[in-house]
Amino acid sequence: MQLSRELSFIDLTARMGLRADAAVFYLGYLWWVLEPLVFVGIFYFVFGVLLDSPRADFLAFLIVGKLPFQWFSGSLSGSATAIIQGQQLIAQSPVPKALLVLSRVQQTSYKQLAVFGLLFTYLFATGVPVAPTWLWLPIVLFAQYLLITASSLGAAILVCVARDFTKLIQLFIIAMMFSSGVFWDPRALSPELQHYIFLFNPIAMILDCYRQLLMYQQAIDIAHLALIISAAAAVNAGLLYWIRRHETWLALRVLS
């Protein structure tokens, strides 16, 4: 029963947040797809036009990398401050702090549904065939969701420790964008460098999985993906346990 209430709280808070965000802007919900389109346009102009990328499929390569990365960057950026921005709610009720973070992740995930809709619309419009390899997509999505929640919970804790971490987290997101193969292909590197990039940067591995499945209809490294899922699940469990044990401390950090 408690789990059901917590899931309901996450869903309700996420949907309320979506309505509140849409109400602020004149274009409202259209920004869900306009924002990633603007980012893709900028990156395509810089790397595809000005720097004249040698890839014939650079636009597709960029879209399949950037749009899933938007899920990670948007969730982490918004969730990092979820606890401290819930100051009023925390002052009025003993709401579990982890739920504030997970609600923000869920809010961004709802937006991402529209973004993935845009992605698949582009693939279908350009004649990319639906292949049996697409059946692996739910596992890739699940791996990314676990990675996002683990990163968001950790970031929210750090921001409660010191507000300065909000700046560092933004720099971290930029560093991840440049190091994860959003607009360059890790597979163009030597096999040894590929191995280390995919081993130590799970986002790079996940973006590569999207491309292998959606663009090239190729098999992915299921063992590596299972390792990411296991590690992310373990980190999530540890962070959720830590937050529940330190609810009072976190509340004092937020209210002080």
Phi and psi restraints in degrees (value plus and minus 20) as a CYANA .aco file:
   2 GLN   PHI     -82.9   -42.9
   2 GLN   PSI     -61.7   -21.7
   3 LEU   PHI     -81.8   -41.8
   3 LEU   PSI     -60.5   -20.5
   4 SER   PHI     -82.2   -42.2
   4 SER   PSI     -61.9   -21.9
   5 ARG   PHI     -85.8   -45.8
   5 ARG   PSI     -59.7   -19.7
   6 GLU   PHI     -86.6   -46.6
   6 GLU   PSI     -61.4   -21.4
   7 LEU   PHI     -84.8   -44.8
   7 LEU   PSI     -58.5   -18.5
   8 SER   PHI     -84.5   -44.5
   8 SER   PSI     -60.3   -20.3
   9 PHE   PHI     -82.5   -42.5
   9 PHE   PSI     -64.9   -24.9
  10 ILE   PHI     -80.8   -40.8
  10 ILE   PSI     -66.6   -26.6
  11 ASP   PHI     -85.3   -45.3
  11 ASP   PSI     -66.6   -26.6
  12 LEU   PHI     -84.2   -44.2
  12 LEU   PSI     -65.3   -25.3
  13 THR   PHI     -84.0   -44.0
  13 THR   PSI     -58.6   -18.6
  14 ALA   PHI     -83.9   -43.9
  14 ALA   PSI     -64.9   -24.9
  15 ARG   PHI     -88.4   -48.4
  15 ARG   PSI     -55.9   -15.9
  16 MET   PHI     -85.0   -45.0
  16 MET   PSI     -59.3   -19.3
  17 GLY   PHI     -83.5   -43.5
  17 GLY   PSI     -57.8   -17.8
  18 LEU   PHI     -83.3   -43.3
  18 LEU   PSI     -65.0   -25.0
  19 ARG   PHI     -83.5   -43.5
  19 ARG   PSI     -61.4   -21.4
  20 ALA   PHI     -84.2   -44.2
  20 ALA   PSI     -62.2   -22.2
  21 ASP   PHI     -84.2   -44.2
  21 ASP   PSI     -64.0   -24.0
  22 ALA   PHI     -84.5   -44.5
  22 ALA   PSI     -52.9   -12.9
  23 ALA   PHI     -90.5   -50.5
  23 ALA   PSI     -41.2    -1.2
  24 VAL   PHI     -94.2   -54.2
  24 VAL   PSI     -54.3   -14.3
  25 PHE   PHI    -125.3   -85.3
  25 PHE   PSI     127.8   167.8
  26 TYR   PHI     -82.0   -42.0
  26 TYR   PSI     -60.7   -20.7
  27 LEU   PHI    -103.3   -63.3
  27 LEU   PSI     -27.9    12.1
  28 GLY   PHI      32.8    72.8
  28 GLY   PSI    -142.8  -102.8
  29 TYR   PHI     -86.5   -46.5
  29 TYR   PSI     -38.6     1.4
  30 LEU   PHI     -80.9   -40.9
  30 LEU   PSI     -45.6    -5.6
  31 TRP   PHI     -85.0   -45.0
  31 TRP   PSI     -38.3     1.7
  32 TRP   PHI     -79.1   -39.1
  32 TRP   PSI     -56.2   -16.2
  33 VAL   PHI    -124.3   -84.3
  33 VAL   PSI     -46.0    -6.0
  34 LEU   PHI     -86.8   -46.8
  34 LEU   PSI     -61.1   -21.1
  35 GLU   PHI     -80.4   -40.4
  35 GLU   PSI     -72.5   -32.5
  36 PRO   PHI     -83.7   -43.7
  36 PRO   PSI     -52.8   -12.8
  37 LEU   PHI     -83.8   -43.8
  37 LEU   PSI     -60.2   -20.2
  38 VAL   PHI     -83.7   -43.7
  38 VAL   PSI     -64.2   -24.2
  39 PHE   PHI     -80.5   -40.5
  39 PHE   PSI     -66.6   -26.6
  40 VAL   PHI     -80.9   -40.9
  40 VAL   PSI     -62.3   -22.3
  41 GLY   PHI     -81.0   -41.0
  41 GLY   PSI     -62.6   -22.6
  42 ILE   PHI     -84.6   -44.6
  42 ILE   PSI     -67.9   -27.9
  43 PHE   PHI     -84.8   -44.8
  43 PHE   PSI     -57.8   -17.8
  44 TYR   PHI     -86.8   -46.8
  44 TYR   PSI     -60.6   -20.6
  45 PHE   PHI     -83.2   -43.2
  45 PHE   PSI     -63.0   -23.0
  46 VAL   PHI     -91.7   -51.7
  46 VAL   PSI     -72.9   -32.9
  47 PHE   PHI    -110.3   -70.3
  47 PHE   PSI     -49.3    -9.3
  48 GLY   PHI    -109.5   -69.5
  48 GLY   PSI     -53.7   -13.7
  49 VAL   PHI    -121.3   -81.3
  49 VAL   PSI     -80.4   -40.4
  50 LEU   PHI     -85.3   -45.3
  50 LEU   PSI     -65.7   -25.7
  51 LEU   PHI    -111.7   -71.7
  51 LEU   PSI     -21.5    18.5
  52 ASP   PHI      30.9    70.9
  52 ASP   PSI      47.5    87.5
  53 SER   PHI     -77.1   -37.1
  53 SER   PSI     115.1   155.1
  54 PRO   PHI     -93.6   -53.6
  54 PRO   PSI     -29.2    10.8
  55 ARG   PHI     -95.6   -55.6
  55 ARG   PSI     107.2   147.2
  56 ALA   PHI     -89.8   -49.8
  56 ALA   PSI     -47.9    -7.9
  57 ASP   PHI    -123.5   -83.5
  57 ASP   PSI      10.5    50.5
  58 PHE   PHI     -81.6   -41.6
  58 PHE   PSI     -58.8   -18.8
  59 LEU   PHI     -82.8   -42.8
  59 LEU   PSI     -66.3   -26.3
  60 ALA   PHI     -83.1   -43.1
  60 ALA   PSI     -62.6   -22.6
  61 PHE   PHI     -79.1   -39.1
  61 PHE   PSI     -63.0   -23.0
  62 LEU   PHI     -88.1   -48.1
  62 LEU   PSI     -64.9   -24.9
  63 ILE   PHI     -82.8   -42.8
  63 ILE   PSI     -64.8   -24.8
  64 VAL   PHI     -90.3   -50.3
  64 VAL   PSI     -39.6     0.4
  65 GLY   PHI    -111.9   -71.9
  65 GLY   PSI     -65.0   -25.0
  66 LYS   PHI     -91.4   -51.4
  66 LYS   PSI     -62.7   -22.7
  67 LEU   PHI     -84.8   -44.8
  67 LEU   PSI     -64.5   -24.5
  68 PRO   PHI     -85.2   -45.2
  68 PRO   PSI     -54.9   -14.9
  69 PHE   PHI     -84.6   -44.6
  69 PHE   PSI     -50.5   -10.5
  70 GLN   PHI     -78.5   -38.5
  70 GLN   PSI     -54.5   -14.5
  71 TRP   PHI     -81.5   -41.5
  71 TRP   PSI     -67.0   -27.0
  72 PHE   PHI     -85.6   -45.6
  72 PHE   PSI     -70.3   -30.3
  73 SER   PHI     -86.7   -46.7
  73 SER   PSI     -61.8   -21.8
  74 GLY   PHI     -85.9   -45.9
  74 GLY   PSI     -60.3   -20.3
  75 SER   PHI     -86.6   -46.6
  75 SER   PSI     -66.7   -26.7
  76 LEU   PHI     -85.8   -45.8
  76 LEU   PSI     -62.1   -22.1
  77 SER   PHI     -83.3   -43.3
  77 SER   PSI     -63.2   -23.2
  78 GLY   PHI     -97.6   -57.6
  78 GLY   PSI     -54.4   -14.4
  79 SER   PHI     -99.8   -59.8
  79 SER   PSI     -43.2    -3.2
  80 ALA   PHI     -77.9   -37.9
  80 ALA   PSI     -53.9   -13.9
  81 THR   PHI    -124.4   -84.4
  81 THR   PSI      -7.2    32.8
  82 ALA   PHI     -81.5   -41.5
  82 ALA   PSI     -59.5   -19.5
  83 ILE   PHI     -93.2   -53.2
  83 ILE   PSI     -67.2   -27.2
  84 ILE   PHI     -89.4   -49.4
  84 ILE   PSI     -48.4    -8.4
  85 GLN   PHI     -97.3   -57.3
  85 GLN   PSI     -33.0     7.0
  86 GLY   PHI    -110.6   -70.6
  86 GLY   PSI       6.1    46.1
  87 GLN   PHI     -76.4   -36.4
  87 GLN   PSI     -65.5   -25.5
  88 GLN   PHI     -85.0   -45.0
  88 GLN   PSI     -63.1   -23.1
  89 LEU   PHI     -85.0   -45.0
  89 LEU   PSI     -60.8   -20.8
  90 ILE   PHI     -85.1   -45.1
  90 ILE   PSI     -56.2   -16.2
  91 ALA   PHI     -88.0   -48.0
  91 ALA   PSI     -44.9    -4.9
  92 GLN   PHI    -118.0   -78.0
  92 GLN   PSI     -45.8    -5.8
  93 SER   PHI    -171.0  -131.0
  93 SER   PSI     134.6   174.6
  94 PRO   PHI    -102.8   -62.8
  94 PRO   PSI      35.7    75.7
  95 VAL   PHI     -86.8   -46.8
  95 VAL   PSI     114.7   154.7
  96 PRO   PHI     -79.2   -39.2
  96 PRO   PSI     108.4   148.4
  97 LYS   PHI     -85.8   -45.8
  97 LYS   PSI     -51.9   -11.9
  98 ALA   PHI     -82.5   -42.5
  98 ALA   PSI     -52.0   -12.0
  99 LEU   PHI     -86.0   -46.0
  99 LEU   PSI     -51.9   -11.9
 100 LEU   PHI     -84.1   -44.1
 100 LEU   PSI     -59.8   -19.8
 101 VAL   PHI     -90.7   -50.7
 101 VAL   PSI     -66.9   -26.9
 102 LEU   PHI     -85.3   -45.3
 102 LEU   PSI     -51.6   -11.6
 103 SER   PHI     -84.1   -44.1
 103 SER   PSI     -60.7   -20.7
 104 ARG   PHI     -88.3   -48.3
 104 ARG   PSI     -58.3   -18.3
 105 VAL   PHI     -81.4   -41.4
 105 VAL   PSI     -63.7   -23.7
 106 GLN   PHI     -84.8   -44.8
 106 GLN   PSI     -57.0   -17.0
 107 GLN   PHI     -80.5   -40.5
 107 GLN   PSI     -66.7   -26.7
 108 THR   PHI     -86.9   -46.9
 108 THR   PSI     -54.0   -14.0
 109 SER   PHI     -86.8   -46.8
 109 SER   PSI     -56.6   -16.6
 110 TYR   PHI     -82.9   -42.9
 110 TYR   PSI     -61.9   -21.9
 111 LYS   PHI     -81.6   -41.6
 111 LYS   PSI     -56.8   -16.8
 112 GLN   PHI     -86.0   -46.0
 112 GLN   PSI     -44.0    -4.0
 113 LEU   PHI     -78.9   -38.9
 113 LEU   PSI     -61.8   -21.8
 114 ALA   PHI     -87.4   -47.4
 114 ALA   PSI     -56.6   -16.6
 115 VAL   PHI     -86.9   -46.9
 115 VAL   PSI     -62.8   -22.8
 116 PHE   PHI     -86.4   -46.4
 116 PHE   PSI     -52.4   -12.4
 117 GLY   PHI     -80.7   -40.7
 117 GLY   PSI     -61.1   -21.1
 118 LEU   PHI     -83.3   -43.3
 118 LEU   PSI     -61.5   -21.5
 119 LEU   PHI     -81.1   -41.1
 119 LEU   PSI     -69.4   -29.4
 120 PHE   PHI     -89.6   -49.6
 120 PHE   PSI     -51.5   -11.5
 121 THR   PHI     -81.2   -41.2
 121 THR   PSI     -63.1   -23.1
 122 TYR   PHI     -83.9   -43.9
 122 TYR   PSI     -64.6   -24.6
 123 LEU   PHI     -81.8   -41.8
 123 LEU   PSI     -65.5   -25.5
 124 PHE   PHI     -85.2   -45.2
 124 PHE   PSI     -59.8   -19.8
 125 ALA   PHI     -85.9   -45.9
 125 ALA   PSI     -49.2    -9.2
 126 THR   PHI    -114.4   -74.4
 126 THR   PSI     -13.1    26.9
 127 GLY   PHI      63.8   103.8
 127 GLY   PSI      -3.6    36.4
 128 VAL   PHI     -90.1   -50.1
 128 VAL   PSI     104.6   144.6
 129 PRO   PHI     -97.7   -57.7
 129 PRO   PSI     128.8   168.8
 130 VAL   PHI     -95.9   -55.9
 130 VAL   PSI     103.5   143.5
 131 ALA   PHI    -139.4   -99.4
 131 ALA   PSI     139.8   179.8
 132 PRO   PHI     -77.8   -37.8
 132 PRO   PSI     -45.9    -5.9
 133 THR   PHI     -82.8   -42.8
 133 THR   PSI     -42.0    -2.0
 134 TRP   PHI     -84.7   -44.7
 134 TRP   PSI     -37.3     2.7
 135 LEU   PHI     -84.5   -44.5
 135 LEU   PSI     -39.3     0.7
 136 TRP   PHI    -101.9   -61.9
 136 TRP   PSI     -29.2    10.8
 137 LEU   PHI     -77.4   -37.4
 137 LEU   PSI     -62.9   -22.9
 138 PRO   PHI     -76.9   -36.9
 138 PRO   PSI     -53.2   -13.2
 139 ILE   PHI     -91.1   -51.1
 139 ILE   PSI     -59.8   -19.8
 140 VAL   PHI     -84.4   -44.4
 140 VAL   PSI     -62.9   -22.9
 141 LEU   PHI     -81.7   -41.7
 141 LEU   PSI     -61.7   -21.7
 142 PHE   PHI     -83.9   -43.9
 142 PHE   PSI     -62.1   -22.1
 143 ALA   PHI     -82.2   -42.2
 143 ALA   PSI     -62.9   -22.9
 144 GLN   PHI     -87.5   -47.5
 144 GLN   PSI     -58.9   -18.9
 145 TYR   PHI     -82.4   -42.4
 145 TYR   PSI     -63.9   -23.9
 146 LEU   PHI     -83.3   -43.3
 146 LEU   PSI     -60.1   -20.1
 147 LEU   PHI     -85.2   -45.2
 147 LEU   PSI     -59.3   -19.3
 148 ILE   PHI     -85.2   -45.2
 148 ILE   PSI     -65.8   -25.8
 149 THR   PHI     -85.0   -45.0
 149 THR   PSI     -59.9   -19.9
 150 ALA   PHI     -83.5   -43.5
 150 ALA   PSI     -65.6   -25.6
 151 SER   PHI     -84.1   -44.1
 151 SER   PSI     -59.7   -19.7
 152 SER   PHI     -88.8   -48.8
 152 SER   PSI     -62.9   -22.9
 153 LEU   PHI     -82.1   -42.1
 153 LEU   PSI     -64.6   -24.6
 154 GLY   PHI     -83.3   -43.3
 154 GLY   PSI     -61.8   -21.8
 155 ALA   PHI     -84.9   -44.9
 155 ALA   PSI     -61.0   -21.0
 156 ALA   PHI     -83.7   -43.7
 156 ALA   PSI     -58.0   -18.0
 157 ILE   PHI     -84.2   -44.2
 157 ILE   PSI     -65.4   -25.4
 158 LEU   PHI     -81.4   -41.4
 158 LEU   PSI     -60.2   -20.2
 159 VAL   PHI     -86.3   -46.3
 159 VAL   PSI     -52.5   -12.5
 160 CYS   PHI     -87.2   -47.2
 160 CYS   PSI     -52.9   -12.9
 161 VAL   PHI     -87.6   -47.6
 161 VAL   PSI     -66.2   -26.2
 162 ALA   PHI    -174.6  -134.6
 162 ALA   PSI     108.2   148.2
 163 ARG   PHI     -81.6   -41.6
 163 ARG   PSI     -41.6    -1.6
 164 ASP   PHI     -78.5   -38.5
 164 ASP   PSI     -44.5    -4.5
 165 PHE   PHI     -85.3   -45.3
 165 PHE   PSI     -38.9     1.1
 166 THR   PHI     -81.4   -41.4
 166 THR   PSI     -58.6   -18.6
 167 LYS   PHI     -87.4   -47.4
 167 LYS   PSI     -63.8   -23.8
 168 LEU   PHI     -86.2   -46.2
 168 LEU   PSI     -54.8   -14.8
 169 ILE   PHI     -87.7   -47.7
 169 ILE   PSI     -58.5   -18.5
 170 GLN   PHI     -83.5   -43.5
 170 GLN   PSI     -60.4   -20.4
 171 LEU   PHI     -86.0   -46.0
 171 LEU   PSI     -57.0   -17.0
 172 PHE   PHI     -82.6   -42.6
 172 PHE   PSI     -61.3   -21.3
 173 ILE   PHI     -82.6   -42.6
 173 ILE   PSI     -62.6   -22.6
 174 ILE   PHI     -83.0   -43.0
 174 ILE   PSI     -63.6   -23.6
 175 ALA   PHI     -81.6   -41.6
 175 ALA   PSI     -60.5   -20.5
 176 MET   PHI     -86.0   -46.0
 176 MET   PSI     -57.2   -17.2
 177 MET   PHI     -82.1   -42.1
 177 MET   PSI     -62.2   -22.2
 178 PHE   PHI     -98.0   -58.0
 178 PHE   PSI     -43.5    -3.5
 179 SER   PHI    -121.4   -81.4
 179 SER   PSI     -22.4    17.6
 180 SER   PHI    -122.9   -82.9
 180 SER   PSI     -15.5    24.5
 181 GLY   PHI      58.5    98.5
 181 GLY   PSI      12.5    52.5
 182 VAL   PHI     -85.2   -45.2
 182 VAL   PSI     -63.6   -23.6
 183 PHE   PHI    -142.6  -102.6
 183 PHE   PSI      -8.5    31.5
 184 TRP   PHI    -159.4  -119.4
 184 TRP   PSI     137.0   177.0
 185 ASP   PHI    -122.0   -82.0
 185 ASP   PSI      92.0   132.0
 186 PRO   PHI     -79.5   -39.5
 186 PRO   PSI     -44.5    -4.5
 187 ARG   PHI     -92.6   -52.6
 187 ARG   PSI     -28.7    11.3
 188 ALA   PHI    -100.8   -60.8
 188 ALA   PSI     -30.4     9.6
 189 LEU   PHI    -104.7   -64.7
 189 LEU   PSI     154.7   194.7
 190 SER   PHI     -86.5   -46.5
 190 SER   PSI     134.4   174.4
 191 PRO   PHI     -75.6   -35.6
 191 PRO   PSI     -54.6   -14.6
 192 GLU   PHI     -86.9   -46.9
 192 GLU   PSI     -65.1   -25.1
 193 LEU   PHI     -87.2   -47.2
 193 LEU   PSI     -58.6   -18.6
 194 GLN   PHI     -75.7   -35.7
 194 GLN   PSI     -65.8   -25.8
 195 HIS   PHI     -78.7   -38.7
 195 HIS   PSI     -66.4   -26.4
 196 TYR   PHI     -91.0   -51.0
 196 TYR   PSI     -57.4   -17.4
 197 ILE   PHI     -83.5   -43.5
 197 ILE   PSI     -67.9   -27.9
 198 PHE   PHI     -89.8   -49.8
 198 PHE   PSI     -48.5    -8.5
 199 LEU   PHI     -93.7   -53.7
 199 LEU   PSI     -63.5   -23.5
 200 PHE   PHI    -119.7   -79.7
 200 PHE   PSI     -26.3    13.7
 201 ASN   PHI    -147.8  -107.8
 201 ASN   PSI      69.6   109.6
 202 PRO   PHI     -82.8   -42.8
 202 PRO   PSI     -47.7    -7.7
 203 ILE   PHI     -84.9   -44.9
 203 ILE   PSI     -61.1   -21.1
 204 ALA   PHI     -80.5   -40.5
 204 ALA   PSI     -60.7   -20.7
 205 MET   PHI     -83.9   -43.9
 205 MET   PSI     -62.8   -22.8
 206 ILE   PHI     -87.9   -47.9
 206 ILE   PSI     -62.2   -22.2
 207 LEU   PHI     -82.1   -42.1
 207 LEU   PSI     -59.1   -19.1
 208 ASP   PHI     -84.1   -44.1
 208 ASP   PSI     -57.0   -17.0
 209 CYS   PHI     -81.6   -41.6
 209 CYS   PSI     -64.4   -24.4
 210 TYR   PHI     -77.3   -37.3
 210 TYR   PSI     -65.1   -25.1
 211 ARG   PHI     -87.7   -47.7
 211 ARG   PSI     -62.8   -22.8
 212 GLN   PHI     -82.8   -42.8
 212 GLN   PSI     -59.6   -19.6
 213 LEU   PHI     -95.9   -55.9
 213 LEU   PSI     -67.3   -27.3
 214 LEU   PHI    -104.9   -64.9
 214 LEU   PSI     -58.4   -18.4
 215 MET   PHI    -113.1   -73.1
 215 MET   PSI     -60.2   -20.2
 216 TYR   PHI    -132.3   -92.3
 216 TYR   PSI     -24.8    15.2
 217 GLN   PHI      32.4    72.4
 217 GLN   PSI      24.2    64.2
 218 GLN   PHI    -128.9   -88.9
 218 GLN   PSI     136.3   176.3
 219 ALA   PHI     -89.7   -49.7
 219 ALA   PSI     134.3   174.3
 220 ILE   PHI    -135.4   -95.4
 220 ILE   PSI     147.2   187.2
 221 ASP   PHI    -100.7   -60.7
 221 ASP   PSI      71.1   111.1
 222 ILE   PHI     -85.1   -45.1
 222 ILE   PSI     -55.9   -15.9
 223 ALA   PHI     -82.6   -42.6
 223 ALA   PSI     -62.3   -22.3
 224 HIS   PHI     -87.1   -47.1
 224 HIS   PSI     -60.5   -20.5
 225 LEU   PHI     -84.6   -44.6
 225 LEU   PSI     -58.4   -18.4
 226 ALA   PHI     -84.0   -44.0
 226 ALA   PSI     -55.5   -15.5
 227 LEU   PHI     -85.1   -45.1
 227 LEU   PSI     -61.7   -21.7
 228 ILE   PHI     -82.7   -42.7
 228 ILE   PSI     -63.9   -23.9
 229 ILE   PHI     -82.7   -42.7
 229 ILE   PSI     -64.4   -24.4
 230 SER   PHI     -84.3   -44.3
 230 SER   PSI     -65.3   -25.3
 231 ALA   PHI     -85.9   -45.9
 231 ALA   PSI     -63.6   -23.6
 232 ALA   PHI     -85.5   -45.5
 232 ALA   PSI     -59.4   -19.4
 233 ALA   PHI     -83.8   -43.8
 233 ALA   PSI     -60.7   -20.7
 234 ALA   PHI     -85.4   -45.4
 234 ALA   PSI     -62.5   -22.5
 235 VAL   PHI     -84.7   -44.7
 235 VAL   PSI     -62.5   -22.5
 236 ASN   PHI     -78.6   -38.6
 236 ASN   PSI     -66.8   -26.8
 237 ALA   PHI     -81.3   -41.3
 237 ALA   PSI     -63.8   -23.8
 238 GLY   PHI     -84.5   -44.5
 238 GLY   PSI     -62.7   -22.7
 239 LEU   PHI     -89.8   -49.8
 239 LEU   PSI     -59.6   -19.6
 240 LEU   PHI     -83.1   -43.1
 240 LEU   PSI     -60.1   -20.1
 241 TYR   PHI     -84.6   -44.6
 241 TYR   PSI     -63.6   -23.6
 242 TRP   PHI     -83.5   -43.5
 242 TRP   PSI     -63.4   -23.4
 243 ILE   PHI     -83.2   -43.2
 243 ILE   PSI     -62.7   -22.7
 244 ARG   PHI     -84.3   -44.3
 244 ARG   PSI     -54.5   -14.5
 245 ARG   PHI     -94.8   -54.8
 245 ARG   PSI     -40.1    -0.1
 246 HIS   PHI    -142.9  -102.9
 246 HIS   PSI      13.6    53.6
 247 GLU   PHI     -78.1   -38.1
 247 GLU   PSI     -65.6   -25.6
 248 THR   PHI     -84.6   -44.6
 248 THR   PSI     -64.1   -24.1
 249 TRP   PHI     -81.2   -41.2
 249 TRP   PSI     -62.8   -22.8
 250 LEU   PHI     -84.8   -44.8
 250 LEU   PSI     -60.0   -20.0
 251 ALA   PHI     -82.5   -42.5
 251 ALA   PSI     -61.8   -21.8
 252 LEU   PHI     -85.2   -45.2
 252 LEU   PSI     -57.4   -17.4
 253 ARG   PHI     -85.4   -45.4
 253 ARG   PSI     -58.4   -18.4
 254 VAL   PHI     -92.5   -52.5
 254 VAL   PSI     -60.5   -20.5
 255 LEU   PHI    -106.8   -66.8
 255 LEU   PSI     -33.0     7.0
